[in-house]
């Protein structure tokens, strides 16, 4: 059985939310490389003009360590659909 994937999410609000989320993604990519994570899925999304997110997808077995190190605001089960 395949291991579940968890999407860790950081919320950014305000007029500079998109730029902040975009920049945060750079740090998430650096973390993936530094920690040699199994997955390389990250990104950012503009939800509206005052709310954007950055996200990182990890295997469920890696989630606790990554959560404790990076302190995301929330998480959800990831679906690539």
Buried (B, 14 or more C-beta within 10 A) or exposed (E): EEEEBBBBBBBBEEEEBBEBBBEBBEBBBEBBEEBEBEBEBBBBBBBEEEBBBBBBBBBEEBBEEBBEEBEBEEBEEBEEE
